[in-house]
Amino acid sequence: MTLVIASFVTMPCRAANIIRVVDSLLAQTVKPDKILVHYSTEACHLDAGWSEPPAILSSDYSVIELRCVPNLGSCRKYFFAAQEFRLRDAFLILVDDDRAWGPHVFERLIEFADRTGCVATTRGWSDYRLKPDGAGNLILHDEGIKASKISVPTEVAVANSGWATCFRPSSVRTSLFDHAIIDKAQMRHSDEVILSAMLDSPRYVVPMPKRFYADLSAPVRLWQSPIATRAKLAQLRLSPNLSVRMLP
């Protein structure tokens, strides 16, 4: 039987979101066999670290696993789980801790990924622009394709990893798990570009109905920080296999 593993990272400043994220995963028409909630006790960038394990009050504890891991930043959502399940018959679905999902999202992603052998996501991009923020820092704004805006599966270079991205762990190149690349690719500060470069399968945004997700409270948005932009640009330089364009 093919396992369905949902995985996300949570930070203390988003503690109030956890139960809504978990509830939306438990309500899927294709229910995950495991929900891995990664957290760290040490601080890293905008994550203050947890002084005690996150509290999750749920009616179904059997599939929820709290994982205390080293604080490798945003890549924690896949770095450990992809290694653990890469030799298993499994789908890994990455989500973020600031978004809840409609009940048919997993079903649609898994059906497409299983039928085509491709990576299935609800948002991705191939083009980006650098725009100044209020302080004059250049921030990478991707020209994203969202699942509710398309009617046919659409190939992209980069899958937004926290936007319910589904793939088989066996399709991840083992070089992604080399700790040397964590620093070289600045994976503590952004994770999606290097993950897409290390997946051997094409990446597609799969059509979804309107309101297939709900944004939750996010007092800290990592992608808006200059350090996240520097990480993405570093990963693009390391990823010549990705067809990505910088637009004026």
C-alpha positions in Angstrom: 0.0 0.0 0.0 1.3 3.4 -0.9 1.8 5.6 2.1 0.7 9.2 2.2 2.9 11.4 4.4 2.0 15.0 5.1 4.9 17.1 6.5 5.3 20.7 7.8 7.4 22.8 10.0 6.0 25.0 12.8 7.4 28.1 14.6 6.3 29.4 18.0 4.9 32.6 16.5 2.4 30.5 14.5 1.4 28.2 17.3 -2.3 29.2 17.0 -2.4 27.8 13.4 -1.3 24.3 14.1 -4.7 22.8 14.9 -6.3 24.4 11.9 -3.6 23.0 9.6 -3.9 19.6 11.1 -7.7 19.5 11.0 -7.6 20.4 7.3 -5.2 17.5 6.7 -7.3 15.1 8.7 -10.4 16.2 6.7 -8.9 15.2 3.3 -10.8 12.7 1.2 -7.5 10.9 0.9 -6.3 11.0 4.4 -2.6 11.0 5.2 -1.2 7.9 7.0 1.1 10.2 8.9 1.2 13.9 9.6 4.8 14.9 10.6 5.1 18.2 12.5 8.7 19.3 12.7 9.9 21.8 15.3 13.2 22.8 16.8 14.3 24.0 20.3 17.1 26.2 19.0 16.6 29.5 17.1 17.4 30.1 13.5 16.7 33.3 11.6 13.1 34.3 12.2 12.3 31.1 14.2 12.8 31.7 17.9 12.7 27.9 18.7 10.3 26.1 21.0 10.9 25.9 24.8 8.6 22.9 24.9 6.9 20.7 22.3 3.9 22.2 20.4 0.5 21.3 21.9 -1.8 19.6 19.4 -5.3 18.9 20.6 -6.9 16.6 18.0 -9.4 13.9 17.9 -7.0 11.7 15.9 -3.6 11.4 17.5 -2.8 8.2 15.8 -1.4 9.8 12.6 0.3 12.8 14.1 3.9 12.7 15.0 5.9 15.5 16.6 9.5 15.5 15.4 12.1 17.6 17.2 14.9 18.1 14.7 17.9 20.4 14.3 16.9 23.8 13.2 17.9 23.7 9.5 15.3 26.3 8.7 12.5 26.0 6.1 14.0 22.8 4.5 13.1 20.8 7.6 9.7 20.0 6.1 11.4 17.7 3.6 15.0 17.2 4.6 14.3 14.5 7.2 11.1 13.0 5.8 12.4 12.5 2.3 15.4 10.6 3.6 13.2 8.5 5.9 10.7 7.4 3.3 12.8 7.4 0.1 13.0 3.6 0.0 9.3 3.2 0.7 6.3 3.2 -1.6 5.1 6.7 -0.5 3.9 10.1 -1.5 5.3 13.0 0.5 3.1 16.1 0.6 4.7 19.3 1.9 2.5 22.1 3.4 3.2 25.2 5.5 1.9 26.2 8.9 0.1 29.3 7.7 -2.4 27.7 5.3 -5.4 25.3 5.6 -6.6 23.1 2.8 -9.9 22.2 1.2 -10.8 18.5 1.5 -10.1 17.4 -2.1 -6.6 18.8 -2.5 -4.6 15.7 -1.6 -6.9 13.5 -3.7 -6.3 15.6 -6.8 -2.5 15.9 -6.3 -2.0 12.2 -5.6 -4.1 11.1 -8.6 -2.1 13.3 -10.9 1.3 12.3 -9.5 0.4 8.6 -9.5 -0.9 8.7 -13.1 1.9 10.8 -14.6 5.0 10.2 -12.4 5.4 13.9 -12.1 5.5 16.3 -9.1 2.1 17.8 -8.4 1.7 21.1 -6.7 -0.9 23.9 -6.2 1.5 26.8 -7.0 4.7 27.1 -8.9 6.8 29.5 -11.1 9.3 29.8 -13.8 9.8 33.6 -13.9 10.6 36.2 -11.3 11.3 39.8 -10.8 13.5 41.6 -8.2 11.5 44.5 -6.6 12.7 46.9 -3.9 11.0 46.8 -0.5 10.4 49.8 1.7 14.0 49.7 2.8 15.4 49.5 -0.7 16.3 45.8 -0.5 15.7 43.8 -3.7 13.2 41.1 -2.9 12.5 38.1 -5.3 8.9 38.1 -6.4 8.0 35.0 -8.3 5.5 35.1 -11.1 3.5 32.3 -9.6 0.9 30.1 -11.3 -1.9 29.2 -8.9 -4.0 26.1 -9.2 -7.3 28.0 -9.1 -6.3 30.1 -12.1 -5.7 27.3 -14.6 -7.9 24.7 -16.3 -5.2 22.2 -17.4 -2.0 21.0 -15.6 0.8 23.5 -16.2 4.5 22.7 -16.1 6.7 25.0 -14.0 10.4 25.1 -13.1 9.9 25.6 -9.4 7.2 24.1 -7.2 6.4 26.3 -4.2 7.2 23.7 -1.5 4.7 24.9 1.1 1.8 25.0 -1.3 0.8 21.3 -1.0 3.5 19.9 -3.1 3.3 16.1 -3.7 6.1 13.9 -4.9 7.7 10.5 -4.3 10.7 10.7 -1.9 12.4 8.1 -4.2 12.6 10.9 -6.9 14.8 13.1 -4.7 18.5 13.0 -5.6 20.5 11.8 -2.5 22.9 14.8 -3.0 20.2 17.0 -1.5 20.9 15.3 1.9 24.6 16.3 1.9 25.0 18.7 4.8 27.6 20.6 2.8 24.8 21.7 0.4 22.8 23.2 3.3 25.3 26.0 3.7 26.2 26.3 0.0 22.6 26.6 -1.1 21.5 28.6 2.1 18.7 26.1 2.6 18.1 27.4 6.1 16.5 30.5 4.6 14.7 29.1 1.5 14.1 25.6 0.3 12.0 25.4 -2.8 14.4 26.2 -5.6 17.0 23.6 -4.6 14.3 21.0 -3.9 12.9 21.4 -7.4 16.4 21.2 -8.9 17.0 17.9 -7.0 13.7 16.3 -8.1 14.1 14.0 -11.1 10.5 14.4 -12.1 8.8 17.3 -14.0 6.8 19.7 -11.8 3.2 20.6 -12.6 0.6 22.8 -11.1 -2.7 20.9 -10.9 -6.0 22.7 -11.4 -8.1 23.2 -8.3 -11.4 24.9 -7.6 -11.7 28.4 -6.2 -11.1 28.7 -2.4 -9.1 25.4 -2.3 -7.1 26.9 0.6 -7.4 29.5 3.4 -4.5 31.7 4.5 -3.9 31.7 8.2 -2.1 34.2 10.5 1.5 34.7 9.5 3.2 37.4 11.7 6.4 36.5 10.0 6.6 36.0 6.2 10.0 34.5 5.5 9.9 35.0 1.7 9.8 38.8 2.2 13.2 38.9 3.9 16.3 39.9 2.0 18.1 36.8 3.3 15.4 34.6 1.6 16.0 36.4 -1.7 19.8 35.8 -1.4 19.2 32.1 -0.7 16.9 31.7 -3.8 19.4 33.5 -6.0 22.2 31.3 -4.7 20.1 28.2 -5.4 19.3 29.3 -8.9 23.1 29.7 -9.6 23.5 26.1 -8.4 20.6 24.8 -10.5 21.4 25.2 -14.3 18.9 22.5 -15.0 16.0 24.8 -14.0 14.5 26.9 -16.9 14.0 30.1 -14.9 14.0 33.7 -16.2 14.5 37.0 -14.5 12.0 39.5 -15.9 12.7 43.3 -16.0 
